[in-house]
Amino acid sequence: RGGTPARENPFSRPDSLTKIFAIASGKGGVGKSTVTANLAVAMAARGHKVGVIDADVYGHSIPAIFGVADTRPTRVEDMIMPVPAHGVKVISVGQLKQKRDQVVAWRGPMLDRALVQMLGDVFWGDLDILLLDLPPGTGDMAISVGQHLTNSEVVVVTTPQEAAAEVAERAGTIASMLHQRVTGVIENMSWLPCPHCGPSHQIDVFGTGGGARVAETLTQRFGYPVPLLGSIPLDVTLRSGGDVGMPVVVSDPTSASSVVLTEMASAL
Ligand code: ADP
């Protein structure tokens, strides 16, 4: 767009009523995008107007999880229309590329520009809640989100594993340096319900305690309560739902993972 300044970011207006949560993790593969999508769909099912920005430049898996990987956003005049999916408005950093399989080596200023575009050039309408799926780690996109969305809060996703928890604490600390409140911690892949003995026998595939540890550490560090919001078990339907674009909170709402995701969505 040749240096044209992007439109004003509507979420930074002082009268904006949109609650904004950036979903962060220390490393990839902990289920951050899966959790983001399911929280969004559960919130929309409660009657909220929900938008999701997929800002994970390395993964941008959100469109596939929502089942809209092949849908390009349309343009109306110079606005980009977010893609509707399961009652949620979705836009992905991957959709800003010219071609879907184009490889882009995103650098700091490009990431910042992409974020500004997804905030200001997308026709969001009035949203009650905006969720951002951040790239894993403490990189430039996390910093841009903190700078452009000063009223955003951060939810940290981790697995129970020691190494995952350690890097998740760092993601939480960056949020606090950017003056974002850390709402809480979600532990994912917490246990595997034993396929032979039944759900009361839990196999701790990734160990235990990572989520609680991150919550405690951040609580001590920040001096305000950072709770463990919930723990999600390993669940085949959660994974397969993501693969076929049908979030588990829709396809199997009574599963253990759906129940905890739905509870967290109403608590946020
Ligand atoms: P991230 O966004 O942290 O990189 P994803 O959400 O892409 O992680 O999840 C990584 C993989 O793990 C995906 O294949 C996803 O379907 C799977 N997954 C995520 N959470 C669970 C879970 N609780 N049980 C089983 N599979 C899961």
Boltz pocket constraint, residues with backbone or C-beta under 6 A from the ligand:
constraints:
  - pocket:
      binder: B
      contacts: [[A, 25], [A, 27], [A, 28], [A, 29], [A, 30], [A, 31], [A, 32], [A, 33], [A, 34], [A, 35], [A, 59], [A, 61], [A, 188], [A, 189], [A, 232], [A, 233], [A, 234], [A, 235], [A, 236], [A, 238], [A, 239], [A, 240], [A, 242], [A, 243], [A, 257]]
      max_distance: 6.0
